[in-house]
Amino acid sequence: MTCGSPYTLVGNECLYFMVFAKVTFQEAHYTCQTADGGLANIISATQMKAVVDYIKFSDFKSKDFWLDGTDSEEEGKWTTVSGQPILMGTPFWASYLAHDEPNDYLHKEDCLVLSYDEFYYMNDVSCDDKSHPLCQAPPTLTAEDEGAATALSGSLECPFMFNPVGGLCLAFVLWEKLSWTDARQICHGMNGDLVAITDIEVLRALYMHLQDENIADHTFWVGGSDAEEGDWRWTTNEAVDMGTPFWGLYKYQQEPTAGIFGNCLTLKSPGGYYFRDDSCHEKHNPLCMYVEP
């Protein structure tokens, strides 16, 4: 894939971070059109991570960016200007333990930004606020792109008590609340371990599964810890991804926030099932991942 100037390939999309212009939502739409594009629409967890990673390693920090999203036609029904639904929940929108975005503060927030104050999660703001347009244009496919075969994975077969979620076999142990160490033992007894979430699409699939199965009122232990303070590792010894779009927010800070008092990793309800640190002695439900013998 290639992008025409001034667009840059970010993930699989051509994006233009228009940092020199600070305009209203409607003005941002017009401005992107004059740049032969439109306001960007983030349509996957993978693309969300690519955009946030690009911002993190660029000179764009401290800037908010308009995205193509509004609920001005019907409160709570978020769509692009053309009517395409906006993805809701984790890992797209900001989530605190006390509330989730969008919250329509003062009944005046109907337009969508990637918010610096919300650690570049999505947030609803007034359409009259001024932010920078994030423009998107279709990429040009190369011969290599057009000839690439699409790999289709077969259905995942999981053993008893495990369900296929995001390409993993997971067991949601809803009948037992245990410390983190004891939760690992339960998983070991099921030929597994606490789950390691190393792909943002797995976190999205997990969030959707909890909503779809109506079990989104539990808090789960997962397989991350920082035995050495600040060095978060999965039980596989892989590094835990830090920051957005994996970790949640707490009092306008980003998790982890508990320091030496929180050395084990949870997916909490409430809190959008983003990563959060907690005392390893707290009792939560184990979330186990099947491990091939």
VEXPA-244728 format. One record per residue (C-alpha): residue in one letter; chain; x, y, z. Coordinates in steps of 0.05 Angstrom, whole numbers, plus 5000, padded with zeros to 4 digits. Layout:
// VEXPA-244728
+-------+------+------+-------+------+
! selum ! kese ! east ! north !   up !
+-------+------+------+-------+------+
!     A !    A !    X !     Y !    Z !
...
+-------+------+------+-------+------+
This chain:
// VEXPA-244728
+-------+------+------+-------+------+
! selum ! kese ! east ! north !   up !
+-------+------+------+-------+------+
!     M !    A ! 5000 !  5000 ! 5000 !
!     T !    A ! 5022 !  5071 ! 4986 !
!     C !    A ! 4996 !  5139 ! 5003 !
!     G !    A ! 4998 !  5204 ! 4964 !
!     S !    A ! 5028 !  5266 ! 4996 !
!     P !    A ! 5015 !  5292 ! 5049 !
!     Y !    A ! 4984 !  5226 ! 5075 !
!     T !    A ! 5024 !  5174 ! 5115 !
!     L !    A ! 5009 !  5100 ! 5118 !
!     V !    A ! 4988 !  5085 ! 5190 !
!     G !    A ! 4967 !  5013 ! 5198 !
!     N !    A ! 4928 !  5001 ! 5134 !
!     E !    A ! 4901 !  5071 ! 5126 !
!     C !    A ! 4929 !  5136 ! 5095 !
!     L !    A ! 4924 !  5190 ! 5149 !
!     Y !    A ! 4942 !  5263 ! 5152 !
!     F !    A ! 4949 !  5295 ! 5221 !
!     M !    A ! 4934 !  5367 ! 5205 !
!     V !    A ! 4970 !  5398 ! 5265 !
!     F !    A ! 4973 !  5468 ! 5236 !
!     A !    A ! 4897 !  5476 ! 5235 !
!     K !    A ! 4852 !  5482 ! 5296 !
!     V !    A ! 4779 !  5484 ! 5276 !
!     T !    A ! 4708 !  5463 ! 5295 !
!     F !    A ! 4680 !  5395 ! 5277 !
!     Q !    A ! 4643 !  5421 ! 5215 !
!     E !    A ! 4704 !  5460 ! 5193 !
!     A !    A ! 4747 !  5398 ! 5202 !
!     H !    A ! 4702 !  5360 ! 5154 !
!     Y !    A ! 4709 !  5414 ! 5102 !
!     T !    A ! 4784 !  5420 ! 5113 !
!     C !    A ! 4795 !  5346 ! 5102 !
!     Q !    A ! 4754 !  5348 ! 5038 !
!     T !    A ! 4798 !  5403 ! 5011 !
!     A !    A ! 4857 !  5356 ! 5025 !
!     D !    A ! 4824 !  5302 ! 4980 !
!     G !    A ! 4801 !  5261 ! 5040 !
!     G !    A ! 4751 !  5260 ! 5097 !
!     L !    A ! 4754 !  5257 ! 5173 !
!     A !    A ! 4783 !  5190 ! 5196 !
!     N !    A ! 4739 !  5133 ! 5220 !
!     I !    A ! 4773 !  5081 ! 5264 !
!     I !    A ! 4741 !  5014 ! 5246 !
!     S !    A ! 4783 !  4963 ! 5284 !
!     A !    A ! 4821 !  4954 ! 5349 !
!     T !    A ! 4885 !  4942 ! 5308 !
!     Q !    A ! 4876 !  5009 ! 5273 !
!     M !    A ! 4863 !  5044 ! 5339 !
!     K !    A ! 4929 !  5017 ! 5366 !
!     A !    A ! 4966 !  5038 ! 5303 !
!     V !    A ! 4939 !  5109 ! 5307 !
!     V !    A ! 4955 !  5116 ! 5381 !
!     D !    A ! 5025 !  5087 ! 5373 !
!     Y !    A ! 5038 !  5136 ! 5316 !
!     I !    A ! 5016 !  5195 ! 5360 !
!     K !    A ! 5059 !  5170 ! 5418 !
!     F !    A ! 5122 !  5169 ! 5376 !
!     S !    A ! 5109 !  5234 ! 5339 !
!     D !    A ! 5110 !  5308 ! 5355 !
!     F !    A ! 5034 !  5310 ! 5360 !
!     K !    A ! 5029 !  5302 ! 5436 !
!     S !    A ! 4983 !  5350 ! 5474 !
!     K !    A ! 4938 !  5357 ! 5412 !
!     D !    A ! 4866 !  5333 ! 5405 !
!     F !    A ! 4844 !  5305 ! 5337 !
!     W !    A ! 4775 !  5305 ! 5306 !
!     L !    A ! 4748 !  5238 ! 5282 !
!     D !    A ! 4687 !  5226 ! 5238 !
!     G !    A ! 4634 !  5213 ! 5291 !
!     T !    A ! 4573 !  5248 ! 5319 !
!     D !    A ! 4508 !  5233 ! 5356 !
!     S !    A ! 4476 !  5300 ! 5339 !
!     E !    A ! 4418 !  5266 ! 5302 !
!     E !    A ! 4400 !  5218 ! 5360 !
!     E !    A ! 4432 !  5222 ! 5429 !
!     G !    A ! 4473 !  5160 ! 5443 !
!     K !    A ! 4472 !  5135 ! 5371 !
!     W !    A ! 4542 !  5148 ! 5346 !
!     T !    A ! 4553 !  5147 ! 5271 !
!     T !    A ! 4597 !  5178 ! 5218 !
!     V !    A ! 4567 !  5236 ! 5180 !
!     S !    A ! 4549 !  5186 ! 5125 !
!     G !    A ! 4513 !  5142 ! 5176 !
!     Q !    A ! 4563 !  5086 ! 5188 !
!     P !    A ! 4561 !  5062 ! 5262 !
!     I !    A ! 4619 !  5082 ! 5307 !
!     L !    A ! 4650 !  5025 ! 5347 !
!     M !    A ! 4635 !  5033 ! 5421 !
!     G !    A ! 4667 !  5010 ! 5486 !
!     T !    A ! 4736 !  4978 ! 5495 !
!     P !    A ! 4789 !  4991 ! 5468 !
!     F !    A ! 4763 !  5055 ! 5435 !
!     W !    A ! 4730 !  5100 ! 5487 !
!     A !    A ! 4758 !  5126 ! 5552 !
!     S !    A ! 4736 !  5088 ! 5614 !
!     Y !    A ! 4744 !  5105 ! 5688 !
!     L !    A ! 4722 !  5065 ! 5748 !
!     A !    A ! 4669 !  5118 ! 5761 !
!     H !    A ! 4644 !  5130 ! 5690 !
!     D !    A ! 4654 !  5115 ! 5616 !
!     E !    A ! 4657 !  5160 ! 5556 !
!     P !    A ! 4616 !  5183 ! 5520 !
!     N !    A ! 4579 !  5218 ! 5577 !
!     D !    A ! 4547 !  5278 ! 5541 !
!     Y !    A ! 4571 !  5326 ! 5596 !
!     L !    A ! 4521 !  5383 ! 5606 !
!     H !    A ! 4482 !  5354 ! 5546 !
!     K !    A ! 4528 !  5391 ! 5499 !
!     E !    A ! 4577 !  5338 ! 5474 !
!     D !    A ! 4558 !  5309 ! 5406 !
!     C !    A ! 4624 !  5304 ! 5367 !
!     L !    A ! 4682 !  5256 ! 5370 !
!     V !    A ! 4755 !  5269 ! 5386 !
!     L !    A ! 4818 !  5230 ! 5402 !
!     S !    A ! 4831 !  5266 ! 5467 !
!     Y !    A ! 4900 !  5283 ! 5495 !
!     D !    A ! 4870 !  5292 ! 5565 !
!     E !    A ! 4840 !  5222 ! 5559 !
!     F !    A ! 4906 !  5192 ! 5538 !
!     Y !    A ! 4883 !  5188 ! 5465 !
!     Y !    A ! 4821 !  5148 ! 5477 !
!     M !    A ! 4757 !  5171 ! 5443 !
!     N !    A ! 4716 !  5224 ! 5479 !
!     D !    A ! 4654 !  5265 ! 5463 !
!     V !    A ! 4661 !  5341 ! 5463 !
!     S !    A ! 4622 !  5401 ! 5438 !
!     C !    A ! 4621 !  5405 ! 5363 !
!     D !    A ! 4641 !  5479 ! 5371 !
!     D !    A ! 4706 !  5461 ! 5406 !
!     K !    A ! 4769 !  5471 ! 5365 !
!     S !    A ! 4815 !  5412 ! 5351 !
!     H !    A ! 4860 !  5387 ! 5295 !
!     P !    A ! 4831 !  5349 ! 5237 !
!     L !    A ! 4854 !  5277 ! 5228 !
!     C !    A ! 4842 !  5265 ! 5154 !
!     Q !    A ! 4838 !  5198 ! 5118 !
!     A !    A ! 4845 !  5180 ! 5044 !
!     P !    A ! 4842 !  5111 ! 5011 !
!     P !    A ! 4910 !  5078 ! 5000 !
!     T !    A ! 4936 !  5058 ! 4932 !
!     L !    A ! 4944 !  4983 ! 4927 !
!     T !    A ! 5008 !  4957 ! 4897 !
!     A !    A ! 5013 !  4894 ! 4854 !
!     E !    A ! 5039 !  4857 ! 4916 !
!     D !    A ! 4977 !  4879 ! 4956 !
!     E !    A ! 4929 !  4858 ! 4901 !
!     G !    A ! 4963 !  4790 ! 4893 !
!     A !    A ! 4967 !  4774 ! 4966 !
!     A !    A ! 4925 !  4715 ! 4987 !
!     T !    A ! 4879 !  4722 ! 5046 !
!     A !    A ! 4891 !  4669 ! 5098 !
!     L !    A ! 4826 !  4641 ! 5126 !
!     S !    A ! 4833 !  4607 ! 5193 !
!     G !    A ! 4788 !  4549 ! 5209 !
!     S !    A ! 4742 !  4546 ! 5269 !
!     L !    A ! 4777 !  4539 ! 5336 !
!     E !    A ! 4761 !  4476 ! 5374 !
!     C !    A ! 4768 !  4483 ! 5450 !
!     P !    A ! 4767 !  4431 ! 5505 !
!     F !    A ! 4711 !  4423 ! 5557 !
!     M !    A ! 4697 !  4487 ! 5597 !
!     F !    A ! 4736 !  4531 ! 5547 !
!     N !    A ! 4704 !  4577 ! 5495 !
!     P !    A ! 4737 !  4605 ! 5432 !
!     V !    A ! 4747 !  4680 ! 5441 !
!     G !    A ! 4793 !  4722 ! 5398 !
!     G !    A ! 4832 !  4661 ! 5373 !
!     L !    A ! 4844 !  4634 ! 5443 !
!     C !    A ! 4809 !  4581 ! 5484 !
!     L !    A ! 4786 !  4616 ! 5548 !
!     A !    A ! 4750 !  4593 ! 5611 !
!     F !    A ! 4713 !  4644 ! 5652 !
!     V !    A ! 4713 !  4616 ! 5723 !
!     L !    A ! 4650 !  4651 ! 5749 !
!     W !    A ! 4638 !  4606 ! 5809 !
!     E !    A ! 4702 !  4621 ! 5847 !
!     K !    A ! 4736 !  4685 ! 5872 !
!     L !    A ! 4808 !  4675 ! 5892 !
!     S !    A ! 4874 !  4711 ! 5902 !
!     W !    A ! 4918 !  4719 ! 5840 !
!     T !    A ! 4963 !  4661 ! 5861 !
!     D !    A ! 4905 !  4615 ! 5876 !
!     A !    A ! 4872 !  4635 ! 5811 !
!     R !    A ! 4933 !  4610 ! 5774 !
!     Q !    A ! 4928 !  4544 ! 5810 !
!     I !    A ! 4855 !  4536 ! 5787 !
!     C !    A ! 4877 !  4549 ! 5715 !
!     H !    A ! 4934 !  4499 ! 5722 !
!     G !    A ! 4884 !  4447 ! 5744 !
!     M !    A ! 4846 !  4460 ! 5679 !
!     N !    A ! 4909 !  4450 ! 5636 !
!     G !    A ! 4917 !  4525 ! 5628 !
!     D !    A ! 4943 !  4589 ! 5659 !
!     L !    A ! 4916 !  4659 ! 5671 !
!     V !    A ! 4907 !  4690 ! 5602 !
!     A !    A ! 4961 !  4732 ! 5570 !
!     I !    A ! 4930 !  4787 ! 5526 !
!     T !    A ! 4984 !  4806 ! 5477 !
!     D !    A ! 4939 !  4828 ! 5418 !
!     I !    A ! 4891 !  4886 ! 5421 !
!     E !    A ! 4840 !  4847 ! 5380 !
!     V !    A ! 4838 !  4795 ! 5436 !
!     L !    A ! 4820 !  4850 ! 5486 !
!     R !    A ! 4764 !  4874 ! 5439 !
!     A !    A ! 4738 !  4803 ! 5429 !
!     L !    A ! 4739 !  4791 ! 5504 !
!     Y !    A ! 4700 !  4855 ! 5517 !
!     M !    A ! 4648 !  4837 ! 5465 !
!     H !    A ! 4641 !  4766 ! 5492 !
!     L !    A ! 4628 !  4791 ! 5562 !
!     Q !    A ! 4574 !  4838 ! 5535 !
!     D !    A ! 4543 !  4787 ! 5489 !
!     E !    A ! 4540 !  4733 ! 5543 !
!     N !    A ! 4514 !  4781 ! 5596 !
!     I !    A ! 4570 !  4766 ! 5645 !
!     A !    A ! 4600 !  4836 ! 5646 !
!     D !    A ! 4591 !  4845 ! 5721 !
!     H !    A ! 4652 !  4805 ! 5742 !
!     T !    A ! 4724 !  4825 ! 5754 !
!     F !    A ! 4776 !  4776 ! 5727 !
!     W !    A ! 4848 !  4761 ! 5743 !
!     V !    A ! 4893 !  4756 ! 5681 !
!     G !    A ! 4964 !  4733 ! 5677 !
!     G !    A ! 5004 !  4797 ! 5686 !
!     S !    A ! 5044 !  4821 ! 5746 !
!     D !    A ! 5103 !  4866 ! 5763 !
!     A !    A ! 5143 !  4827 ! 5814 !
!     E !    A ! 5197 !  4878 ! 5797 !
!     E !    A ! 5160 !  4944 ! 5808 !
!     G !    A ! 5141 !  4976 ! 5742 !
!     D !    A ! 5164 !  4918 ! 5698 !
!     W !    A ! 5098 !  4886 ! 5678 !
!     R !    A ! 5104 !  4815 ! 5651 !
!     W !    A ! 5057 !  4760 ! 5631 !
!     T !    A ! 5067 !  4691 ! 5662 !
!     T !    A ! 5100 !  4674 ! 5595 !
!     N !    A ! 5152 !  4728 ! 5612 !
!     E !    A ! 5130 !  4770 ! 5552 !
!     A !    A ! 5126 !  4845 ! 5567 !
!     V !    A ! 5056 !  4872 ! 5580 !
!     D !    A ! 5037 !  4927 ! 5531 !
!     M !    A ! 5032 !  4993 ! 5568 !
!     G !    A ! 4988 !  5054 ! 5558 !
!     T !    A ! 4931 !  5065 ! 5509 !
!     P !    A ! 4893 !  5024 ! 5483 !
!     F !    A ! 4905 !  4970 ! 5536 !
!     W !    A ! 4904 !  5006 ! 5603 !
!     G !    A ! 4844 !  5042 ! 5634 !
!     L !    A ! 4840 !  5110 ! 5667 !
!     Y !    A ! 4833 !  5130 ! 5740 !
!     K !    A ! 4821 !  5201 ! 5765 !
!     Y !    A ! 4851 !  5229 ! 5700 !
!     Q !    A ! 4913 !  5186 ! 5707 !
!     Q !    A ! 4928 !  5124 ! 5667 !
!     E !    A ! 4934 !  5057 ! 5702 !
!     P !    A ! 4975 !  5026 ! 5733 !
!     T !    A ! 4966 !  5074 ! 5792 !
!     A !    A ! 4970 !  5031 ! 5855 !
!     G !    A ! 5047 !  5027 ! 5858 !
!     I !    A ! 5073 !  4975 ! 5907 !
!     F !    A ! 5002 !  4962 ! 5931 !
!     G !    A ! 4980 !  4935 ! 5863 !
!     N !    A ! 5024 !  4882 ! 5831 !
!     C !    A ! 4974 !  4838 ! 5795 !
!     L !    A ! 4933 !  4851 ! 5733 !
!     T !    A ! 4857 !  4852 ! 5729 !
!     L !    A ! 4802 !  4866 ! 5680 !
!     K !    A ! 4752 !  4903 ! 5723 !
!     S !    A ! 4678 !  4915 ! 5722 !
!     P !    A ! 4665 !  4973 ! 5725 !
!     G !    A ! 4722 !  5002 ! 5685 !
!     G !    A ! 4710 !  4978 ! 5615 !
!     Y !    A ! 4752 !  4914 ! 5623 !
!     Y !    A ! 4816 !  4953 ! 5609 !
!     F !    A ! 4879 !  4931 ! 5645 !
!     R !    A ! 4883 !  4954 ! 5718 !
!     D !    A ! 4931 !  4938 ! 5775 !
!     D !    A ! 4905 !  4910 ! 5841 !
!     S !    A ! 4931 !  4878 ! 5904 !
!     C !    A ! 4948 !  4805 ! 5889 !
!     H !    A ! 4911 !  4786 ! 5953 !
!     E !    A ! 4844 !  4812 ! 5928 !
!     K !    A ! 4795 !  4759 ! 5907 !
!     H !    A ! 4770 !  4759 ! 5835 !
!     N !    A ! 4746 !  4708 ! 5784 !
!     P !    A ! 4801 !  4672 ! 5745 !
!     L !    A ! 4804 !  4680 ! 5669 !
!     C !    A ! 4841 !  4620 ! 5644 !
!     M !    A ! 4873 !  4606 ! 5577 !
!     Y !    A ! 4881 !  4535 ! 5552 !
!     V !    A ! 4954 !  4515 ! 5543 !
!     E !    A ! 4970 !  4457 ! 5497 !
!     P !    A ! 5005 !  4401 ! 5536 !
+-------+------+------+-------+------+
